[in-house]
Every structure is written in C-alpha cells, then in structure tokens.
Amino acid sequence: MDKSHLHSSHPKISARLKRARGHLDSVIAMIEEGRPCTDIAQQLHAVEKAITNAKRALIHDHIDHCLDEGSAESTADFKEITRYL
C-alpha cells in the first residue's frame, strides 16, 4: 500500500464513510422489513449527504495539501479532481 497519499484528515473521512456504510446497511434492512417509503427515503438522503460530505472533505484536503501553486501539473490535477465535485 502506497502511504504517500495518506493525510491527517483520512482517518476522519474513513470514519464518516464507515458510519455511512452502517446507515446504508440499516436502509437495506428497512427495505427488507417493508418499512414506509418515506422513512427509507429519509435515511437514504442521510447516507447520500454523509458520502457527499466525505467526498468534499477529501477533495478540499487534496486541494490544500497536494497541489503546488502555479505548476502546470497541479493545474491539470486540480481540473481532474474537480470533475468529482
């Protein structure tokens, strides 16, 4: 495993994603139990927001720590990662 891309924010991002995974497992169980669609949609929205926030944190961290101002390589990297916003 290449550890050169590990950042201090990654453990928190990983924890967010693990919580989202747990919530997603709960949503699947809700569907299998026949719970009301409104409740399921609410929980799916929460999962989606958790993943979006984790993605945003990862991208912001990348911009803050991985890009060298002014270099052509950094400009290309910035353009590449913003595709995922």
PDB file of N, CA, C and O in Angstrom:
ATOM      1  N   MET A   1       0.844  -1.182   0.000  1.00  0.00           N
ATOM      2  CA  MET A   1       0.000   0.000   0.000  1.00  0.00           C
ATOM      3  C   MET A   1       0.883   1.236   0.000  1.00  0.00           C
ATOM      4  O   MET A   1       1.820   1.335   0.792  1.00  0.00           O
ATOM      5  N   ASP A   2       0.585   2.175  -0.885  1.00  0.00           N
ATOM      6  CA  ASP A   2       1.338   3.418  -1.005  1.00  0.00           C
ATOM      7  C   ASP A   2       0.849   4.391   0.059  1.00  0.00           C
ATOM      8  O   ASP A   2      -0.268   4.901  -0.032  1.00  0.00           O
ATOM      9  N   LYS A   3       1.664   4.650   1.053  1.00  0.00           N
ATOM     10  CA  LYS A   3       1.277   5.523   2.163  1.00  0.00           C
ATOM     11  C   LYS A   3       1.579   6.990   1.885  1.00  0.00           C
ATOM     12  O   LYS A   3       1.297   7.842   2.727  1.00  0.00           O
ATOM     13  N   SER A   4       2.149   7.306   0.712  1.00  0.00           N
ATOM     14  CA  SER A   4       2.499   8.689   0.417  1.00  0.00           C
ATOM     15  C   SER A   4       1.268   9.574   0.247  1.00  0.00           C
ATOM     16  O   SER A   4       1.381  10.799   0.293  1.00  0.00           O
ATOM     17  N   HIS A   5       0.108   8.982   0.053  1.00  0.00           N
ATOM     18  CA  HIS A   5      -1.100   9.765  -0.133  1.00  0.00           C
ATOM     19  C   HIS A   5      -1.978   9.799   1.122  1.00  0.00           C
ATOM     20  O   HIS A   5      -3.120  10.254   1.064  1.00  0.00           O
ATOM     21  N   LEU A   6      -1.456   9.326   2.244  1.00  0.00           N
ATOM     22  CA  LEU A   6      -2.210   9.404   3.486  1.00  0.00           C
ATOM     23  C   LEU A   6      -2.088  10.801   4.066  1.00  0.00           C
ATOM     24  O   LEU A   6      -1.001  11.377   4.099  1.00  0.00           O
ATOM     25  N   HIS A   7      -3.203  11.341   4.519  1.00  0.00           N
ATOM     26  CA  HIS A   7      -3.238  12.669   5.106  1.00  0.00           C
ATOM     27  C   HIS A   7      -3.842  12.580   6.500  1.00  0.00           C
ATOM     28  O   HIS A   7      -4.496  11.594   6.841  1.00  0.00           O
ATOM     29  N   SER A   8      -3.622  13.595   7.284  1.00  0.00           N
ATOM     30  CA  SER A   8      -4.142  13.583   8.647  1.00  0.00           C
ATOM     31  C   SER A   8      -5.668  13.552   8.673  1.00  0.00           C
ATOM     32  O   SER A   8      -6.254  13.104   9.658  1.00  0.00           O
ATOM     33  N   SER A   9      -6.315  14.014   7.621  1.00  0.00           N
ATOM     34  CA  SER A   9      -7.779  14.013   7.575  1.00  0.00           C
ATOM     35  C   SER A   9      -8.367  12.653   7.209  1.00  0.00           C
ATOM     36  O   SER A   9      -9.556  12.423   7.427  1.00  0.00           O
ATOM     37  N   HIS A  10      -7.573  11.762   6.666  1.00  0.00           N
ATOM     38  CA  HIS A  10      -8.092  10.488   6.165  1.00  0.00           C
ATOM     39  C   HIS A  10      -8.763   9.618   7.231  1.00  0.00           C
ATOM     40  O   HIS A  10      -9.792   9.010   6.935  1.00  0.00           O
ATOM     41  N   PRO A  11      -8.234   9.527   8.458  1.00  0.00           N
ATOM     42  CA  PRO A  11      -8.958   8.721   9.454  1.00  0.00           C
ATOM     43  C   PRO A  11     -10.371   9.237   9.733  1.00  0.00           C
ATOM     44  O   PRO A  11     -11.295   8.445   9.915  1.00  0.00           O
ATOM     45  N   LYS A  12     -10.541  10.555   9.766  1.00  0.00           N
ATOM     46  CA  LYS A  12     -11.880  11.111   9.995  1.00  0.00           C
ATOM     47  C   LYS A  12     -12.791  10.833   8.800  1.00  0.00           C
ATOM     48  O   LYS A  12     -13.968  10.517   8.971  1.00  0.00           O
ATOM     49  N   ILE A  13     -12.248  10.951   7.607  1.00  0.00           N
ATOM     50  CA  ILE A  13     -13.033  10.662   6.411  1.00  0.00           C
ATOM     51  C   ILE A  13     -13.420   9.186   6.380  1.00  0.00           C
ATOM     52  O   ILE A  13     -14.553   8.843   6.042  1.00  0.00           O
ATOM     53  N   SER A  14     -12.488   8.329   6.731  1.00  0.00           N
ATOM     54  CA  SER A  14     -12.764   6.893   6.786  1.00  0.00           C
ATOM     55  C   SER A  14     -13.863   6.596   7.807  1.00  0.00           C
ATOM     56  O   SER A  14     -14.751   5.782   7.548  1.00  0.00           O
ATOM     57  N   ALA A  15     -13.804   7.251   8.959  1.00  0.00           N
ATOM     58  CA  ALA A  15     -14.832   7.051   9.986  1.00  0.00           C
ATOM     59  C   ALA A  15     -16.201   7.497   9.479  1.00  0.00           C
ATOM     60  O   ALA A  15     -17.204   6.834   9.741  1.00  0.00           O
ATOM     61  N   ARG A  16     -16.250   8.621   8.751  1.00  0.00           N
ATOM     62  CA  ARG A  16     -17.515   9.086   8.169  1.00  0.00           C
ATOM     63  C   ARG A  16     -18.079   8.046   7.213  1.00  0.00           C
ATOM     64  O   ARG A  16     -19.274   7.751   7.237  1.00  0.00           O
ATOM     65  N   LEU A  17     -17.215   7.494   6.374  1.00  0.00           N
ATOM     66  CA  LEU A  17     -17.671   6.521   5.396  1.00  0.00           C
ATOM     67  C   LEU A  17     -18.120   5.222   6.059  1.00  0.00           C
ATOM     68  O   LEU A  17     -19.064   4.581   5.596  1.00  0.00           O
ATOM     69  N   LYS A  18     -17.459   4.839   7.123  1.00  0.00           N
ATOM     70  CA  LYS A  18     -17.885   3.630   7.843  1.00  0.00           C
ATOM     71  C   LYS A  18     -19.253   3.841   8.477  1.00  0.00           C
ATOM     72  O   LYS A  18     -20.079   2.928   8.481  1.00  0.00           O
ATOM     73  N   ARG A  19     -19.503   5.043   9.018  1.00  0.00           N
ATOM     74  CA  ARG A  19     -20.831   5.341   9.563  1.00  0.00           C
ATOM     75  C   ARG A  19     -21.873   5.307   8.445  1.00  0.00           C
ATOM     76  O   ARG A  19     -22.967   4.773   8.629  1.00  0.00           O
ATOM     77  N   ALA A  20     -21.535   5.873   7.293  1.00  0.00           N
ATOM     78  CA  ALA A  20     -22.463   5.863   6.156  1.00  0.00           C
ATOM     79  C   ALA A  20     -22.763   4.433   5.727  1.00  0.00           C
ATOM     80  O   ALA A  20     -23.904   4.104   5.399  1.00  0.00           O
ATOM     81  N   ARG A  21     -21.730   3.577   5.729  1.00  0.00           N
ATOM     82  CA  ARG A  21     -21.930   2.175   5.365  1.00  0.00           C
ATOM     83  C   ARG A  21     -22.891   1.508   6.348  1.00  0.00           C
ATOM     84  O   ARG A  21     -23.757   0.735   5.937  1.00  0.00           O
ATOM     85  N   GLY A  22     -22.748   1.800   7.631  1.00  0.00           N
ATOM     86  CA  GLY A  22     -23.655   1.257   8.636  1.00  0.00           C
ATOM     87  C   GLY A  22     -25.079   1.729   8.415  1.00  0.00           C
ATOM     88  O   GLY A  22     -26.024   0.949   8.536  1.00  0.00           O
ATOM     89  N   HIS A  23     -25.236   3.011   8.088  1.00  0.00           N
ATOM     90  CA  HIS A  23     -26.571   3.539   7.800  1.00  0.00           C
ATOM     91  C   HIS A  23     -27.155   2.899   6.542  1.00  0.00           C
ATOM     92  O   HIS A  23     -28.350   2.610   6.485  1.00  0.00           O
ATOM     93  N   LEU A  24     -26.313   2.678   5.538  1.00  0.00           N
ATOM     94  CA  LEU A  24     -26.792   2.036   4.319  1.00  0.00           C
ATOM     95  C   LEU A  24     -27.262   0.612   4.614  1.00  0.00           C
ATOM     96  O   LEU A  24     -28.281   0.170   4.081  1.00  0.00           O
ATOM     97  N   ASP A  25     -26.529  -0.099   5.452  1.00  0.00           N
ATOM     98  CA  ASP A  25     -26.972  -1.442   5.861  1.00  0.00           C
ATOM     99  C   ASP A  25     -28.336  -1.369   6.545  1.00  0.00           C
ATOM    100  O   ASP A  25     -29.182  -2.242   6.350  1.00  0.00           O
ATOM    101  N   SER A  26     -28.543  -0.329   7.343  1.00  0.00           N
ATOM    102  CA  SER A  26     -29.840  -0.144   8.012  1.00  0.00           C
ATOM    103  C   SER A  26     -30.947   0.126   7.008  1.00  0.00           C
ATOM    104  O   SER A  26     -32.067  -0.359   7.171  1.00  0.00           O
ATOM    105  N   VAL A  27     -30.643   0.895   5.970  1.00  0.00           N
ATOM    106  CA  VAL A  27     -31.631   1.185   4.938  1.00  0.00           C
ATOM    107  C   VAL A  27     -32.028  -0.099   4.214  1.00  0.00           C
ATOM    108  O   VAL A  27     -33.206  -0.329   3.943  1.00  0.00           O
ATOM    109  N   ILE A  28     -31.052  -0.918   3.909  1.00  0.00           N
ATOM    110  CA  ILE A  28     -31.353  -2.199   3.247  1.00  0.00           C
ATOM    111  C   ILE A  28     -32.269  -3.044   4.131  1.00  0.00           C
ATOM    112  O   ILE A  28     -33.224  -3.652   3.648  1.00  0.00           O
ATOM    113  N   ALA A  29     -31.970  -3.075   5.425  1.00  0.00           N
ATOM    114  CA  ALA A  29     -32.823  -3.825   6.356  1.00  0.00           C
ATOM    115  C   ALA A  29     -34.236  -3.231   6.396  1.00  0.00           C
ATOM    116  O   ALA A  29     -35.221  -3.966   6.468  1.00  0.00           O
ATOM    117  N   MET A  30     -34.327  -1.902   6.348  1.00  0.00           N
ATOM    118  CA  MET A  30     -35.637  -1.256   6.357  1.00  0.00           C
ATOM    119  C   MET A  30     -36.455  -1.685   5.135  1.00  0.00           C
ATOM    120  O   MET A  30     -37.653  -1.947   5.241  1.00  0.00           O
ATOM    121  N   ILE A  31     -35.803  -1.753   3.989  1.00  0.00           N
ATOM    122  CA  ILE A  31     -36.490  -2.170   2.763  1.00  0.00           C
ATOM    123  C   ILE A  31     -36.967  -3.610   2.901  1.00  0.00           C
ATOM    124  O   ILE A  31     -38.104  -3.939   2.561  1.00  0.00           O
ATOM    125  N   GLU A  32     -36.085  -4.457   3.400  1.00  0.00           N
ATOM    126  CA  GLU A  32     -36.427  -5.878   3.556  1.00  0.00           C
ATOM    127  C   GLU A  32     -37.540  -6.081   4.579  1.00  0.00           C
ATOM    128  O   GLU A  32     -38.294  -7.050   4.487  1.00  0.00           O
ATOM    129  N   GLU A  33     -37.651  -5.182   5.550  1.00  0.00           N
ATOM    130  CA  GLU A  33     -38.694  -5.277   6.575  1.00  0.00           C
ATOM    131  C   GLU A  33     -40.013  -4.658   6.118  1.00  0.00           C
ATOM    132  O   GLU A  33     -41.032  -4.793   6.795  1.00  0.00           O
ATOM    133  N   GLY A  34     -39.994  -3.983   4.974  1.00  0.00           N
ATOM    134  CA  GLY A  34     -41.212  -3.347   4.476  1.00  0.00           C
ATOM    135  C   GLY A  34     -41.559  -2.060   5.178  1.00  0.00           C
ATOM    136  O   GLY A  34     -42.734  -1.709   5.290  1.00  0.00           O
ATOM    137  N   ARG A  35     -40.553  -1.347   5.655  1.00  0.00           N
ATOM    138  CA  ARG A  35     -40.793  -0.069   6.339  1.00  0.00           C
ATOM    139  C   ARG A  35     -41.343   0.964   5.359  1.00  0.00           C
ATOM    140  O   ARG A  35     -41.186   0.809   4.147  1.00  0.00           O
ATOM    141  N   PRO A  36     -41.980   2.008   5.865  1.00  0.00           N
ATOM    142  CA  PRO A  36     -42.569   3.036   4.988  1.00  0.00           C
ATOM    143  C   PRO A  36     -41.520   3.703   4.088  1.00  0.00           C
ATOM    144  O   PRO A  36     -40.390   3.963   4.502  1.00  0.00           O
ATOM    145  N   CYS A  37     -41.928   3.966   2.862  1.00  0.00           N
ATOM    146  CA  CYS A  37     -41.013   4.560   1.875  1.00  0.00           C
ATOM    147  C   CYS A  37     -40.479   5.913   2.322  1.00  0.00           C
ATOM    148  O   CYS A  37     -39.328   6.249   2.043  1.00  0.00           O
ATOM    149  N   THR A  38     -41.298   6.687   3.009  1.00  0.00           N
ATOM    150  CA  THR A  38     -40.841   7.999   3.480  1.00  0.00           C
ATOM    151  C   THR A  38     -39.679   7.842   4.454  1.00  0.00           C
ATOM    152  O   THR A  38     -38.708   8.596   4.387  1.00  0.00           O
ATOM    153  N   ASP A  39     -39.768   6.886   5.346  1.00  0.00           N
ATOM    154  CA  ASP A  39     -38.678   6.635   6.300  1.00  0.00           C
ATOM    155  C   ASP A  39     -37.413   6.186   5.567  1.00  0.00           C
ATOM    156  O   ASP A  39     -36.307   6.619   5.894  1.00  0.00           O
ATOM    157  N   ILE A  40     -37.589   5.322   4.583  1.00  0.00           N
ATOM    158  CA  ILE A  40     -36.445   4.819   3.816  1.00  0.00           C
ATOM    159  C   ILE A  40     -35.793   5.958   3.043  1.00  0.00           C
ATOM    160  O   ILE A  40     -34.569   6.087   3.028  1.00  0.00           O
ATOM    161  N   ALA A  41     -36.626   6.789   2.396  1.00  0.00           N
ATOM    162  CA  ALA A  41     -36.091   7.915   1.627  1.00  0.00           C
ATOM    163  C   ALA A  41     -35.317   8.875   2.535  1.00  0.00           C
ATOM    164  O   ALA A  41     -34.272   9.394   2.143  1.00  0.00           O
ATOM    165  N   GLN A  42     -35.818   9.107   3.721  1.00  0.00           N
ATOM    166  CA  GLN A  42     -35.134   9.989   4.672  1.00  0.00           C
ATOM    167  C   GLN A  42     -33.767   9.426   5.031  1.00  0.00           C
ATOM    168  O   GLN A  42     -32.783  10.165   5.072  1.00  0.00           O
ATOM    169  N   GLN A  43     -33.698   8.145   5.288  1.00  0.00           N
ATOM    170  CA  GLN A  43     -32.428   7.523   5.643  1.00  0.00           C
ATOM    171  C   GLN A  43     -31.470   7.486   4.456  1.00  0.00           C
ATOM    172  O   GLN A  43     -30.266   7.680   4.630  1.00  0.00           O
ATOM    173  N   LEU A  44     -31.986   7.239   3.255  1.00  0.00           N
ATOM    174  CA  LEU A  44     -31.146   7.277   2.061  1.00  0.00           C
ATOM    175  C   LEU A  44     -30.564   8.677   1.837  1.00  0.00           C
ATOM    176  O   LEU A  44     -29.414   8.829   1.426  1.00  0.00           O
ATOM    177  N   HIS A  45     -31.370   9.676   2.113  1.00  0.00           N
ATOM    178  CA  HIS A  45     -30.892  11.056   1.993  1.00  0.00           C
ATOM    179  C   HIS A  45     -29.739  11.298   2.968  1.00  0.00           C
ATOM    180  O   HIS A  45     -28.752  11.946   2.619  1.00  0.00           O
ATOM    181  N   ALA A  46     -29.865  10.784   4.171  1.00  0.00           N
ATOM    182  CA  ALA A  46     -28.800  10.943   5.170  1.00  0.00           C
ATOM    183  C   ALA A  46     -27.519  10.242   4.724  1.00  0.00           C
ATOM    184  O   ALA A  46     -26.423  10.774   4.903  1.00  0.00           O
ATOM    185  N   VAL A  47     -27.655   9.051   4.146  1.00  0.00           N
ATOM    186  CA  VAL A  47     -26.491   8.322   3.637  1.00  0.00           C
ATOM    187  C   VAL A  47     -25.835   9.115   2.518  1.00  0.00           C
ATOM    188  O   VAL A  47     -24.615   9.276   2.490  1.00  0.00           O
ATOM    189  N   GLU A  48     -26.646   9.602   1.606  1.00  0.00           N
ATOM    190  CA  GLU A  48     -26.135  10.382   0.477  1.00  0.00           C
ATOM    191  C   GLU A  48     -25.386  11.627   0.955  1.00  0.00           C
ATOM    192  O   GLU A  48     -24.311  11.932   0.439  1.00  0.00           O
ATOM    193  N   LYS A  49     -25.935  12.342   1.923  1.00  0.00           N
ATOM    194  CA  LYS A  49     -25.281  13.538   2.463  1.00  0.00           C
ATOM    195  C   LYS A  49     -23.967  13.181   3.149  1.00  0.00           C
ATOM    196  O   LYS A  49     -22.983  13.910   3.021  1.00  0.00           O
ATOM    197  N   ALA A  50     -23.943  12.075   3.869  1.00  0.00           N
ATOM    198  CA  ALA A  50     -22.714  11.651   4.554  1.00  0.00           C
ATOM    199  C   ALA A  50     -21.613  11.365   3.544  1.00  0.00           C
ATOM    200  O   ALA A  50     -20.463  11.752   3.751  1.00  0.00           O
ATOM    201  N   ILE A  51     -21.955  10.698   2.465  1.00  0.00           N
ATOM    202  CA  ILE A  51     -20.960  10.389   1.429  1.00  0.00           C
ATOM    203  C   ILE A  51     -20.517  11.665   0.718  1.00  0.00           C
ATOM    204  O   ILE A  51     -19.329  11.848   0.449  1.00  0.00           O
ATOM    205  N   THR A  52     -21.463  12.542   0.416  1.00  0.00           N
ATOM    206  CA  THR A  52     -21.120  13.809  -0.224  1.00  0.00           C
ATOM    207  C   THR A  52     -20.173  14.630   0.651  1.00  0.00           C
ATOM    208  O   THR A  52     -19.207  15.206   0.151  1.00  0.00           O
ATOM    209  N   ASN A  53     -20.445  14.683   1.941  1.00  0.00           N
ATOM    210  CA  ASN A  53     -19.584  15.440   2.853  1.00  0.00           C
ATOM    211  C   ASN A  53     -18.194  14.820   2.964  1.00  0.00           C
ATOM    212  O   ASN A  53     -17.202  15.542   3.059  1.00  0.00           O
ATOM    213  N   ALA A  54     -18.113  13.499   2.955  1.00  0.00           N
ATOM    214  CA  ALA A  54     -16.809  12.828   2.990  1.00  0.00           C
ATOM    215  C   ALA A  54     -16.034  13.121   1.717  1.00  0.00           C
ATOM    216  O   ALA A  54     -14.831  13.377   1.765  1.00  0.00           O
ATOM    217  N   LYS A  55     -16.715  13.084   0.583  1.00  0.00           N
ATOM    218  CA  LYS A  55     -16.065  13.385  -0.695  1.00  0.00           C
ATOM    219  C   LYS A  55     -15.559  14.822  -0.704  1.00  0.00           C
ATOM    220  O   LYS A  55     -14.434  15.084  -1.129  1.00  0.00           O
ATOM    221  N   ARG A  56     -16.373  15.736  -0.245  1.00  0.00           N
ATOM    222  CA  ARG A  56     -15.987  17.144  -0.214  1.00  0.00           C
ATOM    223  C   ARG A  56     -14.762  17.344   0.675  1.00  0.00           C
ATOM    224  O   ARG A  56     -13.836  18.064   0.303  1.00  0.00           O
ATOM    225  N   ALA A  57     -14.753  16.715   1.837  1.00  0.00           N
ATOM    226  CA  ALA A  57     -13.611  16.837   2.749  1.00  0.00           C
ATOM    227  C   ALA A  57     -12.339  16.292   2.098  1.00  0.00           C
ATOM    228  O   ALA A  57     -11.270  16.891   2.218  1.00  0.00           O
ATOM    229  N   LEU A  58     -12.456  15.165   1.416  1.00  0.00           N
ATOM    230  CA  LEU A  58     -11.298  14.575   0.741  1.00  0.00           C
ATOM    231  C   LEU A  58     -10.770  15.497  -0.356  1.00  0.00           C
ATOM    232  O   LEU A  58      -9.561  15.702  -0.463  1.00  0.00           O
ATOM    233  N   ILE A  59     -11.658  16.047  -1.161  1.00  0.00           N
ATOM    234  CA  ILE A  59     -11.244  16.933  -2.250  1.00  0.00           C
ATOM    235  C   ILE A  59     -10.627  18.213  -1.702  1.00  0.00           C
ATOM    236  O   ILE A  59      -9.599  18.666  -2.205  1.00  0.00           O
ATOM    237  N   HIS A  60     -11.236  18.797  -0.684  1.00  0.00           N
ATOM    238  CA  HIS A  60     -10.669  20.012  -0.096  1.00  0.00           C
ATOM    239  C   HIS A  60      -9.289  19.738   0.503  1.00  0.00           C
ATOM    240  O   HIS A  60      -8.382  20.560   0.381  1.00  0.00           O
ATOM    241  N   ASP A  61      -9.136  18.597   1.142  1.00  0.00           N
ATOM    242  CA  ASP A  61      -7.835  18.235   1.698  1.00  0.00           C
ATOM    243  C   ASP A  61      -6.799  18.096   0.585  1.00  0.00           C
ATOM    244  O   ASP A  61      -5.659  18.541   0.724  1.00  0.00           O
ATOM    245  N   HIS A  62      -7.203  17.482  -0.508  1.00  0.00           N
ATOM    246  CA  HIS A  62      -6.300  17.321  -1.647  1.00  0.00           C
ATOM    247  C   HIS A  62      -5.869  18.685  -2.186  1.00  0.00           C
ATOM    248  O   HIS A  62      -4.689  18.918  -2.447  1.00  0.00           O
ATOM    249  N   ILE A  63      -6.832  19.570  -2.344  1.00  0.00           N
ATOM    250  CA  ILE A  63      -6.516  20.911  -2.845  1.00  0.00           C
ATOM    251  C   ILE A  63      -5.571  21.634  -1.887  1.00  0.00           C
ATOM    252  O   ILE A  63      -4.627  22.296  -2.322  1.00  0.00           O
ATOM    253  N   ASP A  64      -5.824  21.508  -0.595  1.00  0.00           N
ATOM    254  CA  ASP A  64      -5.000  22.198   0.411  1.00  0.00           C
ATOM    255  C   ASP A  64      -3.589  21.644   0.513  1.00  0.00           C
ATOM    256  O   ASP A  64      -2.651  22.394   0.782  1.00  0.00           O
ATOM    257  N   HIS A  65      -3.421  20.335   0.302  1.00  0.00           N
ATOM    258  CA  HIS A  65      -2.128  19.716   0.622  1.00  0.00           C
ATOM    259  C   HIS A  65      -1.368  19.092  -0.545  1.00  0.00           C
ATOM    260  O   HIS A  65      -0.182  18.787  -0.414  1.00  0.00           O
ATOM    261  N   CYS A  66      -2.020  18.902  -1.662  1.00  0.00           N
ATOM    262  CA  CYS A  66      -1.362  18.155  -2.743  1.00  0.00           C
ATOM    263  C   CYS A  66      -1.046  18.986  -3.982  1.00  0.00           C
ATOM    264  O   CYS A  66      -0.336  18.526  -4.877  1.00  0.00           O
ATOM    265  N   LEU A  67      -1.562  20.182  -4.034  1.00  0.00           N
ATOM    266  CA  LEU A  67      -1.349  20.984  -5.232  1.00  0.00           C
ATOM    267  C   LEU A  67      -0.279  22.036  -4.978  1.00  0.00           C
ATOM    268  O   LEU A  67      -0.321  22.752  -3.977  1.00  0.00           O
ATOM    269  N   ASP A  68       0.672  22.120  -5.887  1.00  0.00           N
ATOM    270  CA  ASP A  68       1.695  23.161  -5.849  1.00  0.00           C
ATOM    271  C   ASP A  68       1.186  24.328  -6.673  1.00  0.00           C
ATOM    272  O   ASP A  68       0.868  24.178  -7.852  1.00  0.00           O
ATOM    273  N   GLU A  69       1.112  25.498  -6.042  1.00  0.00           N
ATOM    274  CA  GLU A  69       0.584  26.667  -6.751  1.00  0.00           C
ATOM    275  C   GLU A  69       1.393  26.977  -7.992  1.00  0.00           C
ATOM    276  O   GLU A  69       2.623  27.018  -7.967  1.00  0.00           O
ATOM    277  N   GLY A  70       0.673  27.192  -9.075  1.00  0.00           N
ATOM    278  CA  GLY A  70       1.305  27.661 -10.290  1.00  0.00           C
ATOM    279  C   GLY A  70       1.884  26.610 -11.215  1.00  0.00           C
ATOM    280  O   GLY A  70       2.192  26.927 -12.364  1.00  0.00           O
ATOM    281  N   SER A  71       2.046  25.381 -10.771  1.00  0.00           N
ATOM    282  CA  SER A  71       2.645  24.387 -11.662  1.00  0.00           C
ATOM    283  C   SER A  71       1.588  23.852 -12.635  1.00  0.00           C
ATOM    284  O   SER A  71       0.414  23.732 -12.286  1.00  0.00           O
ATOM    285  N   ALA A  72       2.012  23.540 -13.829  1.00  0.00           N
ATOM    286  CA  ALA A  72       1.103  23.007 -14.846  1.00  0.00           C
ATOM    287  C   ALA A  72       0.526  21.668 -14.401  1.00  0.00           C
ATOM    288  O   ALA A  72      -0.644  21.377 -14.647  1.00  0.00           O
ATOM    289  N   GLU A  73       1.351  20.858 -13.748  1.00  0.00           N
ATOM    290  CA  GLU A  73       0.880  19.553 -13.259  1.00  0.00           C
ATOM    291  C   GLU A  73      -0.223  19.742 -12.222  1.00  0.00           C
ATOM    292  O   GLU A  73      -1.220  19.020 -12.244  1.00  0.00           O
ATOM    293  N   SER A  74      -0.057  20.701 -11.319  1.00  0.00           N
ATOM    294  CA  SER A  74      -1.079  20.958 -10.306  1.00  0.00           C
ATOM    295  C   SER A  74      -2.363  21.475 -10.925  1.00  0.00           C
ATOM    296  O   SER A  74      -3.454  21.115 -10.483  1.00  0.00           O
ATOM    297  N   THR A  75      -2.246  22.312 -11.939  1.00  0.00           N
ATOM    298  CA  THR A  75      -3.435  22.820 -12.619  1.00  0.00           C
ATOM    299  C   THR A  75      -4.208  21.668 -13.255  1.00  0.00           C
ATOM    300  O   THR A  75      -5.434  21.611 -13.153  1.00  0.00           O
ATOM    301  N   ALA A  76      -3.511  20.769 -13.898  1.00  0.00           N
ATOM    302  CA  ALA A  76      -4.163  19.603 -14.504  1.00  0.00           C
ATOM    303  C   ALA A  76      -4.789  18.717 -13.429  1.00  0.00           C
ATOM    304  O   ALA A  76      -5.898  18.212 -13.606  1.00  0.00           O
ATOM    305  N   ASP A  77      -4.082  18.529 -12.320  1.00  0.00           N
ATOM    306  CA  ASP A  77      -4.599  17.714 -11.220  1.00  0.00           C
ATOM    307  C   ASP A  77      -5.847  18.357 -10.623  1.00  0.00           C
ATOM    308  O   ASP A  77      -6.812  17.666 -10.298  1.00  0.00           O
ATOM    309  N   PHE A  78      -5.826  19.676 -10.479  1.00  0.00           N
ATOM    310  CA  PHE A  78      -6.981  20.403  -9.950  1.00  0.00           C
ATOM    311  C   PHE A  78      -8.187  20.211 -10.864  1.00  0.00           C
ATOM    312  O   PHE A  78      -9.289  19.930 -10.393  1.00  0.00           O
ATOM    313  N   LYS A  79      -7.979  20.361 -12.153  1.00  0.00           N
ATOM    314  CA  LYS A  79      -9.071  20.166 -13.105  1.00  0.00           C
ATOM    315  C   LYS A  79      -9.608  18.747 -13.042  1.00  0.00           C
ATOM    316  O   LYS A  79     -10.816  18.535 -13.137  1.00  0.00           O
ATOM    317  N   GLU A  80      -8.729  17.785 -12.885  1.00  0.00           N
ATOM    318  CA  GLU A  80      -9.135  16.375 -12.808  1.00  0.00           C
ATOM    319  C   GLU A  80     -10.006  16.123 -11.579  1.00  0.00           C
ATOM    320  O   GLU A  80     -11.060  15.497 -11.685  1.00  0.00           O
ATOM    321  N   ILE A  81      -9.572  16.606 -10.412  1.00  0.00           N
ATOM    322  CA  ILE A  81     -10.315  16.287  -9.187  1.00  0.00           C
ATOM    323  C   ILE A  81     -11.635  17.051  -9.109  1.00  0.00           C
ATOM    324  O   ILE A  81     -12.583  16.562  -8.494  1.00  0.00           O
ATOM    325  N   THR A  82     -11.721  18.228  -9.712  1.00  0.00           N
ATOM    326  CA  THR A  82     -12.973  18.967  -9.649  1.00  0.00           C
ATOM    327  C   THR A  82     -14.080  18.307 -10.459  1.00  0.00           C
ATOM    328  O   THR A  82     -15.247  18.669 -10.307  1.00  0.00           O
ATOM    329  N   ARG A  83     -13.750  17.365 -11.298  1.00  0.00           N
ATOM    330  CA  ARG A  83     -14.786  16.600 -12.004  1.00  0.00           C
ATOM    331  C   ARG A  83     -15.692  15.871 -11.023  1.00  0.00           C
ATOM    332  O   ARG A  83     -16.837  15.557 -11.348  1.00  0.00           O
ATOM    333  N   TYR A  84     -15.190  15.604  -9.839  1.00  0.00           N
ATOM    334  CA  TYR A  84     -15.931  14.809  -8.857  1.00  0.00           C
ATOM    335  C   TYR A  84     -16.730  15.654  -7.871  1.00  0.00           C
ATOM    336  O   TYR A  84     -17.373  15.109  -6.974  1.00  0.00           O
ATOM    337  N   LEU A  85     -16.700  16.959  -8.023  1.00  0.00           N
ATOM    338  CA  LEU A  85     -17.480  17.819  -7.123  1.00  0.00           C
ATOM    339  C   LEU A  85     -18.952  17.705  -7.406  1.00  0.00           C
ATOM    340  O   LEU A  85     -19.760  18.358  -6.746  1.00  0.00           O
TER     341      LEU A  85
END
